[in-house]
């Protein structure tokens, strides 16, 4: 579902995020370097990955998704909702898979289904993501309550 709340909001931003999601779902995790600006900053690094709070964190984003694909070989990524107002886009997403691959943040494979849901607020500028708030909400099936989702 896509909801555009600002008539002046750019459809190009939504297309950019759609292409990013498609590449990530296909396992092309380098998409983060094409979609996120070098000056990209997240306001959640201090909470989920304190050592990545300063500087270019695109590599951490790439590592997260590569780790997820390795842990959940049947991984599926869906964007459930996009809402745009001005230069901000709210995205609600879901990752599903079966934990049959590599350990995920130290949790050994269980063979169980996993669902990770998250919401991100993204600031867009010149066709790139420059700022982020949000993150994973729920990692059902992993037993990771309270775990940090930083780069391994």
NORCORDA-V417732 format. One record per helix or strand. SS is the DSSP state (2 for helix, 1 for strand). FROM is the first residue (numbers start at 1). TO is the last residue. Records with the same first field share a line. If there is no record, write none. Layout:
SS->FROM-TO  FROM-TO
//
This chain:
1->2-4  36-42  76-85  88-98  104-104  107-107  113-125  128-140
2->11-25  31-35  45-48  50-52  58-71
//
